[in-house]
Amino acid sequence: MSSGIAILTAFKDKVNTTPRLFFSPGRINLIGEHVDYNDGFVMPAAIDKGVWFAVAANNTESCNFHSHDFNETYSADLSAIKPHEGWQNYVLGVVDQLLQRELPIKGFDCVFGGNLPVGSGMSSSAAVECGLLFALNEIFKFQLLRPTMATIAQKAEHTFPGVKCGIMDQFANMMGKENNVILLDTTSLEHQYIPFNSENHSIILINTKVHHSLAGGEYNVRREQCQEGFEILQSALGAEVKSFRDIKPADVEKHKAALSPDVYKRCLFVTQEIARTQTAASLLKENRIEEFGELMFETHDGLSKLYDVSCPELDFLVDQAKNYSSIMGSRVMGGGFGGCTINLVYKADGIAVVEKIIGEYKKKFDIDAEYYVVTPSDGTYEVL
């Protein structure tokens, strides 16, 4: 795990110039999972863990990267940017998008690293994409606005890494606000900030230490299944249906016979989750935290039984959480197939309870899980 000081030190060891330092946060999502690419509503927040970037122009046509966490270096000429396996795709994809937009990018040196566990569901990929993009925007004075940078970073992930992600991760990274979560309409990008009561409540992530890779294909499979289901339902329901938000769970049930079993389950979850997230936003605004937490448990049940993106380790952690009144809500967060559960807990004894659950997890799976207390924080910024 890296720190800002470590990244600055590594840069100065490798490059004889003075860089600018930027911090790019990871993100959580309280509710609204797997609906950002289905025209739904999501409730993410930037967090106080992320990736630091030390970047400086180098007056050449070469971009030089060093991943401090992997201890790997990679260089490419701006005239020959092309996909490459591994972490390189996430930075090269950003450079490619800037070149396609004919922005005045020149050569630069970049050292980056952070404290986001890879595969944990805290969106290390968006933190890398957005952090580099924000840094280059500042250094080369592109004058791109934050929402625009979010969409560029999303496109970068679609292309070189090949992950057809929604906009949530990149938007939360760029638009985060301290002590607030974001209710985001993923269709219009209209958004509102909802204060999070951190005086009495904490957000704790438990890392299963079971790692997944969204680029492995299952994420894109889910997206394809949803698109197939939407087209069938739109045909059955009429042209006035423009997106999944125009379809109710009862509509999915009514036309179940027209859908394959898996596609039916995916569509049922998506329509339920879109409605659930809107209800959750109203509850959070009214500080009805316990009722909000119950919806998080409902989301996990849907992700496990309908969307099929959970695993035994995740299900065990959520089932354990249900045994403690100190935990108001728990669910798998992120792409699934491993990573973290997100837990909404009472601050007074939340950590003690989480440590008990981790002990039971160790007995069951012989895996040493980790937990992280995270706080809603500001979006990507330059470190002064």
GUDO-22947 format. One record per residue (C-alpha): residue number from 0; residue in three letters; x, y, z. Coordinates in steps of 0.2 Angstrom, whole numbers, plus 5000, padded with zeros to 4 digits. Each point is the difference from the previous one (the first is absolute). Example, Ala and Ser with C-alpha at 12.3 -4.5 7.8 and 13.67 -1.06 7.14 Angstrom:
NODE  nr rest    x    y    z
NODE   0  ALA 5062 4978 5039
NODE   1  SER 5006 5017 4997
This chain:
NODE  nr rest    x    y    z
NODE   0  MET 5000 5000 5000
NODE   1  SER 5007 5017 4995
NODE   2  SER 4998 5017 5007
NODE   3  GLY 5002 5018 4993
NODE   4  ILE 5017 5002 5007
NODE   5  ALA 5006 4983 4993
NODE   6  ILE 4994 5005 4983
NODE   7  LEU 5009 5017 5001
NODE   8  THR 5016 4991 5006
NODE   9  ALA 4999 4987 4986
NODE  10  PHE 4998 5013 4987
NODE  11  LYS 5015 5010 5006
NODE  12  ASP 5010 4985 5000
NODE  13  LYS 4996 4996 4982
NODE  14  VAL 4998 5017 4992
NODE  15  ASN 5010 5016 5002
NODE  16  THR 4985 5012 5000
NODE  17  THR 4988 5006 5013
NODE  18  PRO 4982 4992 4997
NODE  19  ARG 4983 5006 5005
NODE  20  LEU 4991 4988 5012
NODE  21  PHE 4982 4995 4998
NODE  22  PHE 4988 4989 5010
NODE  23  SER 4987 4989 4991
NODE  24  PRO 4987 4992 5012
NODE  25  GLY 4992 4983 4999
NODE  26  ARG 4982 4999 5002
NODE  27  ILE 4986 4991 5010
NODE  28  ASN 4982 4997 4995
NODE  29  LEU 4987 4999 5013
NODE  30  ILE 4987 4994 4989
NODE  31  GLY 4995 4999 4982
NODE  32  GLU 5012 4986 4994
NODE  33  HIS 5001 4994 4982
NODE  34  VAL 4988 5013 4994
NODE  35  ASP 5011 5014 4994
NODE  36  TYR 5001 4992 4983
NODE  37  ASN 4982 4997 5000
NODE  38  ASP 4994 5018 5002
NODE  39  GLY 4996 4999 5018
NODE  40  PHE 5005 5010 5016
NODE  41  VAL 5015 4997 5010
NODE  42  MET 5006 5007 5017
NODE  43  PRO 5019 5000 5000
NODE  44  ALA 5013 5010 5009
NODE  45  ALA 5018 5004 4998
NODE  46  ILE 5011 4993 5015
NODE  47  ASP 5015 5005 5010
NODE  48  LYS 5010 4986 4992
NODE  49  GLY 5007 5000 4982
NODE  50  VAL 5015 5003 4988
NODE  51  TRP 5013 5013 5000
NODE  52  PHE 5007 5007 4984
NODE  53  ALA 5017 5009 4998
NODE  54  VAL 5000 5007 4983
NODE  55  ALA 5011 5013 4990
NODE  56  ALA 5002 5005 4982
NODE  57  ASN 5016 4994 4993
NODE  58  ASN 5002 5010 4983
NODE  59  THR 5000 4984 4990
NODE  60  GLU 4987 4990 4990
NODE  61  SER 5002 4985 5012
NODE  62  CYS 4988 4996 5015
NODE  63  ASN 5009 4990 5013
NODE  64  PHE 4991 4991 5014
NODE  65  HIS 5006 4992 5016
NODE  66  SER 4987 4989 5010
NODE  67  HIS 5007 5002 5018
NODE  68  ASP 4989 4986 5006
NODE  69  PHE 5005 4987 4987
NODE  70  ASN 5018 5007 4998
NODE  71  GLU 4998 5000 4982
NODE  72  THR 5005 5014 4987
NODE  73  TYR 4993 5002 4982
NODE  74  SER 5003 5013 4987
NODE  75  ALA 4991 5004 4984
NODE  76  ASP 5002 5013 4986
NODE  77  LEU 4985 5011 4998
NODE  78  SER 4999 4996 4981
NODE  79  ALA 4999 4981 5004
NODE  80  ILE 4987 4998 5014
NODE  81  LYS 4992 4983 5000
NODE  82  PRO 4992 4987 5012
NODE  83  HIS 5012 4990 5011
NODE  84  GLU 4995 4987 5013
NODE  85  GLY 5000 5004 5018
NODE  86  TRP 4999 5017 5010
NODE  87  GLN 5007 5009 4985
NODE  88  ASN 4984 4999 4991
NODE  89  TYR 4992 5011 5013
NODE  90  VAL 5012 5014 4997
NODE  91  LEU 5003 4998 4982
NODE  92  GLY 4981 5000 4997
NODE  93  VAL 4999 5018 5007
NODE  94  VAL 5014 5006 4989
NODE  95  ASP 4992 4992 4985
NODE  96  GLN 4984 5010 5004
NODE  97  LEU 5009 5016 5002
NODE  98  LEU 5008 4997 4983
NODE  99  GLN 4984 4996 4992
NODE 100  ARG 4993 5017 5006
NODE 101  GLU 5015 5008 4993
NODE 102  LEU 5004 5008 5016
NODE 103  PRO 5018 5008 5002
NODE 104  ILE 5008 4986 5009
NODE 105  LYS 5019 4999 5001
NODE 106  GLY 5012 4987 5008
NODE 107  PHE 5000 4998 5019
NODE 108  ASP 5007 4990 5014
NODE 109  CYS 4988 4991 5012
NODE 110  VAL 5002 4990 5016
NODE 111  PHE 4984 4994 5009
NODE 112  GLY 4995 4988 5014
NODE 113  GLY 4987 5000 5013
NODE 114  ASN 4992 4991 5015
NODE 115  LEU 4985 4992 4990
NODE 116  PRO 5000 4981 5001
NODE 117  VAL 4999 4994 4982
NODE 118  GLY 4984 4990 4997
NODE 119  SER 4991 5007 5016
NODE 120  GLY 4986 5008 4991
NODE 121  MET 5006 5018 5004
NODE 122  SER 5004 5004 4982
NODE 123  SER 5018 5001 4999
NODE 124  SER 4998 5000 4981
NODE 125  ALA 4990 5016 5000
NODE 126  ALA 5012 5008 5013
NODE 127  VAL 5015 4997 4988
NODE 128  GLU 4991 5006 4984
NODE 129  CYS 4993 5016 5009
NODE 130  GLY 5015 5004 5009
NODE 131  LEU 5011 5000 4985
NODE 132  LEU 4987 5009 4990
NODE 133  PHE 4998 5014 5013
NODE 134  ALA 5019 5002 5002
NODE 135  LEU 5002 5002 4981
NODE 136  ASN 4986 5012 4999
NODE 137  GLU 5008 5011 5013
NODE 138  ILE 5018 4998 4993
NODE 139  PHE 4996 5003 4982
NODE 140  LYS 4985 5012 5003
NODE 141  PHE 4987 4991 4990
NODE 142  GLN 4986 5009 5010
NODE 143  LEU 4989 4984 5001
NODE 144  LEU 4986 5001 5012
NODE 145  ARG 4998 4986 5013
NODE 146  PRO 4984 4992 4993
NODE 147  THR 5009 5000 4983
NODE 148  MET 5015 4991 5007
NODE 149  ALA 4989 4987 5008
NODE 150  THR 4993 4995 4983
NODE 151  ILE 5017 5000 4992
NODE 152  ALA 5007 4989 5013
NODE 153  GLN 4985 4988 4998
NODE 154  LYS 5003 5000 4981
NODE 155  ALA 5018 4996 5004
NODE 156  GLU 4995 4984 5010
NODE 157  HIS 4988 4995 4986
NODE 158  THR 5014 5000 4987
NODE 159  PHE 5017 4994 5006
NODE 160  PRO 4995 4989 5015
NODE 161  GLY 4984 4995 4991
NODE 162  VAL 4989 5002 5016
NODE 163  LYS 4983 5007 4995
NODE 164  CYS 4997 5009 5016
NODE 165  GLY 4987 5012 5005
NODE 166  ILE 5004 5018 5005
NODE 167  MET 4998 4998 5019
NODE 168  ASP 5018 4997 5004
NODE 169  GLN 5008 5014 4990
NODE 170  PHE 4986 5012 5005
NODE 171  ALA 5002 4997 5018
NODE 172  ASN 5019 5002 4999
NODE 173  MET 4999 5017 4992
NODE 174  MET 4985 5007 5009
NODE 175  GLY 5001 4993 5018
NODE 176  LYS 4997 5012 5014
NODE 177  GLU 5006 4998 5018
NODE 178  ASN 4987 4992 5012
NODE 179  ASN 4987 4998 4986
NODE 180  VAL 4994 4986 4988
NODE 181  ILE 4994 5004 4983
NODE 182  LEU 4983 4995 4993
NODE 183  LEU 5004 4999 4982
NODE 184  ASP 4988 4998 4985
NODE 185  THR 5012 4990 4988
NODE 186  THR 4989 5005 4985
NODE 187  SER 5001 5019 5002
NODE 188  LEU 5014 5001 5012
NODE 189  GLU 4989 5011 5011
NODE 190  HIS 5006 4998 5018
NODE 191  GLN 4997 5006 5017
NODE 192  TYR 5010 4999 5016
NODE 193  ILE 4993 4991 5015
NODE 194  PRO 5009 5003 5017
NODE 195  PHE 5006 4984 5008
NODE 196  ASN 4998 5000 5019
NODE 197  SER 5018 4995 5006
NODE 198  GLU 4997 5006 5018
NODE 199  ASN 4991 4984 5004
NODE 200  HIS 5003 4988 4985
NODE 201  SER 5015 4993 4991
NODE 202  ILE 5003 4991 4984
NODE 203  ILE 5011 4985 5001
NODE 204  LEU 5006 4989 4986
NODE 205  ILE 5005 4982 5003
NODE 206  ASN 5011 4993 4986
NODE 207  THR 4997 4982 4997
NODE 208  LYS 5017 4998 4993
NODE 209  VAL 4992 4991 4985
NODE 210  HIS 5005 5010 4985
NODE 211  HIS 4990 5002 4984
NODE 212  SER 5004 5008 4983
NODE 213  LEU 4986 5009 4991
NODE 214  ALA 5010 4998 4984
NODE 215  GLY 4998 4982 5002
NODE 216  GLY 4984 5001 4991
NODE 217  GLU 4985 4998 5013
NODE 218  TYR 4997 5018 5001
NODE 219  ASN 4998 5002 4981
NODE 220  VAL 4989 4984 5000
NODE 221  ARG 4988 5008 5013
NODE 222  ARG 5000 5016 4989
NODE 223  GLU 4995 4990 4985
NODE 224  GLN 4987 4990 5009
NODE 225  CYS 4992 5016 5006
NODE 226  GLN 5000 5008 4982
NODE 227  GLU 4992 4984 4993
NODE 228  GLY 4987 5000 5014
NODE 229  PHE 4996 5019 4997
NODE 230  GLU 4998 4998 4982
NODE 231  ILE 4987 4986 5002
NODE 232  LEU 4991 5010 5014
NODE 233  GLN 5000 5016 4990
NODE 234  SER 4992 4990 4985
NODE 235  ALA 4987 4993 5011
NODE 236  LEU 4996 5016 5010
NODE 237  GLY 5000 5013 4986
NODE 238  ALA 5011 5014 4993
NODE 239  GLU 4996 5011 5015
NODE 240  VAL 5013 4989 5010
NODE 241  LYS 5016 5009 4998
NODE 242  SER 5011 4992 5013
NODE 243  PHE 4999 4988 5015
NODE 244  ARG 4993 5014 5011
NODE 245  ASP 4984 4999 4990
NODE 246  ILE 4998 4981 5004
NODE 247  LYS 4993 4994 5017
NODE 248  PRO 5004 4983 5008
NODE 249  ALA 4982 4995 4996
NODE 250  ASP 5003 5003 4982
NODE 251  VAL 5015 4988 5000
NODE 252  GLU 4989 4987 5009
NODE 253  LYS 4986 5002 4988
NODE 254  HIS 5012 4997 4985
NODE 255  LYS 5010 4986 5008
NODE 256  ALA 4996 4987 4987
NODE 257  ALA 5008 5011 4987
NODE 258  LEU 5017 5001 5009
NODE 259  SER 5013 4986 5003
NODE 260  PRO 5002 4996 5018
NODE 261  ASP 5016 5009 5003
NODE 262  VAL 4994 5016 4990
NODE 263  TYR 4984 5000 5010
NODE 264  LYS 5010 5000 5017
NODE 265  ARG 5011 5014 4994
NODE 266  CYS 4985 5011 4994
NODE 267  LEU 4991 4997 5016
NODE 268  PHE 5015 5005 5011
NODE 269  VAL 5003 5016 4990
NODE 270  THR 4982 5006 5001
NODE 271  GLN 4999 4996 5018
NODE 272  GLU 5017 5009 5004
NODE 273  ILE 4995 5015 4990
NODE 274  ALA 4985 5002 5011
NODE 275  ARG 5009 4995 5016
NODE 276  THR 5013 5014 4997
NODE 277  GLN 4988 5014 4998
NODE 278  THR 4991 4994 5016
NODE 279  ALA 5017 4999 5009
NODE 280  ALA 5004 5018 4995
NODE 281  SER 4984 5006 5009
NODE 282  LEU 5004 4990 5015
NODE 283  LEU 5018 5007 5001
NODE 284  LYS 4994 5018 4998
NODE 285  GLU 4988 4997 5015
NODE 286  ASN 5015 4991 5010
NODE 287  ARG 4990 4984 5001
NODE 288  ILE 5016 4990 5000
NODE 289  GLU 4993 4984 5007
NODE 290  GLU 4987 4999 4986
NODE 291  PHE 5013 5005 4987
NODE 292  GLY 5011 4985 5007
NODE 293  GLU 4986 4988 4997
NODE 294  LEU 5000 5005 4982
NODE 295  MET 5018 4996 4999
NODE 296  PHE 4997 4982 5006
NODE 297  GLU 4986 4999 4986
NODE 298  THR 5013 5005 4987
NODE 299  HIS 5012 4987 5005
NODE 300  ASP 4986 4986 4999
NODE 301  GLY 4996 5006 4983
NODE 302  LEU 5019 5001 4994
NODE 303  SER 5002 4982 5007
NODE 304  LYS 4984 4992 4994
NODE 305  LEU 4995 5009 4985
NODE 306  TYR 5016 5008 4993
NODE 307  ASP 5011 4986 5005
NODE 308  VAL 5015 5011 5004
NODE 309  SER 5003 4994 5018
NODE 310  CYS 5010 4986 5006
NODE 311  PRO 5000 4989 5016
NODE 312  GLU 5013 5011 5009
NODE 313  LEU 4989 5016 4997
NODE 314  ASP 4984 4991 5005
NODE 315  PHE 5008 4994 5016
NODE 316  LEU 5005 5018 5005
NODE 317  VAL 4983 5007 4996
NODE 318  ASP 4991 4986 5010
NODE 319  GLN 5012 5003 5015
NODE 320  ALA 4996 5019 4999
NODE 321  LYS 4981 4996 5002
NODE 322  ASN 5004 4992 5017
NODE 323  TYR 5005 5017 5008
NODE 324  SER 4989 5015 5003
NODE 325  SER 5015 5011 4999
NODE 326  ILE 5001 4997 4981
NODE 327  MET 4985 5009 4992
NODE 328  GLY 5004 4994 4982
NODE 329  SER 5012 4989 4990
NODE 330  ARG 5003 4995 4982
NODE 331  VAL 5012 4995 4987
NODE 332  MET 5007 5016 4992
NODE 333  GLY 5007 5002 4983
NODE 334  GLY 5001 4988 4986
NODE 335  GLY 4998 4985 5011
NODE 336  PHE 5008 4982 5000
NODE 337  GLY 5011 5006 5015
NODE 338  GLY 5006 5016 5006
NODE 339  CYS 4992 5009 5014
NODE 340  THR 4983 5001 5010
NODE 341  ILE 4995 5017 5005
NODE 342  ASN 4993 5002 5017
NODE 343  LEU 4990 5014 5008
NODE 344  VAL 5004 4999 5018
NODE 345  TYR 4997 5009 5017
NODE 346  LYS 5016 5009 5004
NODE 347  ALA 5000 4996 5018
NODE 348  ASP 5004 4981 4998
NODE 349  GLY 5001 4997 4981
NODE 350  ILE 5018 4996 5000
NODE 351  ALA 4999 4987 5014
NODE 352  VAL 4985 4991 4991
NODE 353  VAL 5010 5000 4983
NODE 354  GLU 5015 4992 5009
NODE 355  LYS 4988 4987 5006
NODE 356  ILE 4994 4996 4983
NODE 357  ILE 5017 5000 4993
NODE 358  GLY 5005 4987 5013
NODE 359  GLU 4985 4989 4995
NODE 360  TYR 5005 5002 4982
NODE 361  LYS 5018 4994 5004
NODE 362  LYS 4992 4984 5008
NODE 363  LYS 4989 4997 4985
NODE 364  PHE 5012 5003 4985
NODE 365  ASP 5017 5001 5008
NODE 366  ILE 5002 5018 4992
NODE 367  ASP 5006 5015 5009
NODE 368  ALA 4988 5013 4995
NODE 369  GLU 5004 5019 5002
NODE 370  TYR 4988 5014 5004
NODE 371  TYR 5001 5018 4996
NODE 372  VAL 4991 5015 5008
NODE 373  VAL 4997 5012 4986
NODE 374  THR 4993 5018 5000
NODE 375  PRO 4991 5009 4985
NODE 376  SER 5013 5012 4994
NODE 377  ASP 5003 5013 4986
NODE 378  GLY 5003 4995 4982
NODE 379  THR 5017 5000 4991
NODE 380  TYR 5011 5015 5005
NODE 381  GLU 5018 5007 5000
NODE 382  VAL 5009 4997 5016
NODE 383  LEU 5006 5017 5006
